[in-house]
Amino acid sequence: MTDSNLPSESNGRDMSAPEVRLELTQAGVRQVLSLYAEDQAGRSAHGGMEIGFAEIVQAVLERKKLVASCLAAGVVVGLLVLLVATPLYTVTTQVVLDQQDTLESTLNNGRGGSAFIATQAEIMQSHSVIADAVAQVEPPADEEDPVAAAMEALQASPVSGTQVVALSYVGPDPVYGEKLLRATVDAHQRRLIEDERRSQSERLDVKEAEYAALVAEVEHLEDRLREARREYFNGGSAEDVLDARNQNIRNQYQQLLDVRAQRYALENQLLAGSATVTGNDSAIRALQDRLYQAETEVAGLQQTLQPNHPSRVAAERQVSLLRKQLADTTRATPQTQRKELEALKGVEAALTAGLDQANEELAEAERLGRSEQLIMDELAQTKSIMEQRRRALLDQRLFTRLAETGEVGVTARIIAEPVQPLGPTWPNPPLVLGVCGAIGLLIGMFWAVIGYRSRHSDWFGTNRHLSAAGTGE
């Protein structure tokens, strides 16, 4: 059994060396291309080409001169940086902010903690404080804007949990930096004093203006009160006028009750008849008493004296006269009582009308009294507020005097003296040379790996071969 695809024996040829022939169909070419596409997609998903540690070592060994050259170039660049860079020195100090228990801090329950320290740190590195500090020291001659340079060189940072501010200077002149740090602390202390003086002065102006406005308001209310009393109560107070009117009403009411009682009595007498009237009339009773005495005297004289005796005659004449007066008075009493009754009714009506008018006047006085009371209440409330503002003004004047003497309640003092550094902070030769050398070494290794991959990778040739085989089918 023979197969046309297997090598066969041929006459005149070497039987020991079989002939191998590889033929790809169009389907096989497509299958190879699809496998290559999947391999390329897998490499793209893993970030491009993959480089192993062995390849990196092999690339470095093959291109060691290139790597050494890049390393040397990095070191040279580091040396150039060391030669060109300006030396920078770091000077640091620590400033503690002591908060004293002043009168104002005691009344205002003290000041804030960490927020206050952070605020003071920002003030230390503010433009105004640094400008004041630069004005106290002599800046380097080569600086065009010493204030801006100082703001870049200075840094104030609050130390967490303490009342300490770390103040540092990073610049080319350590001597100038030390002087600038001390001047900054002094300028900050002066700034605190100036701000406190200005703040207390502004508060004093506000409180004085407020107190003056309250005094003017009190004077205005007092003028209104005096005008109301002069217009409605003849210069007196509503309380006095109401008391007088109430007393007058009580007197009038009592008079009305008395007159009404007399009227009732007269009416009852007239209704009871003349006997009752005679017994109840005081004038008749007086005449009756006098007549009884005169008759008693005549009876005694008749027993002792003759009928024509002058004393007896005079006594008998007196008895006759009293009897006549009693008779006349008895006849005139009912008519007189009726006249008195009419007069009492008129007095009663007048008293009633007067009492009604007095009640109306009392109601009007009470209404005006309420208006006066409103003014008095407003006046009392304004005076109370004015008294509070007066005490606050006295306290503020004391705070202002304390601020003028420099008592601000906060003292900034250095607790860690600034020390001259032994050497510059920048540039650091080991660090610069190490970093530059490492960068040069990395560049050389990268370059070597790229060259190694470009020489030993065959996927470009494979791609061209497969493409040609696919088009030749």
Order of alpha helices (4+ residues) and beta strands (2+ residues): alpha-alpha-alpha-beta-alpha-alpha-alpha-alpha-beta-beta-alpha-alpha-alpha-alpha-alpha-beta-alpha-alpha
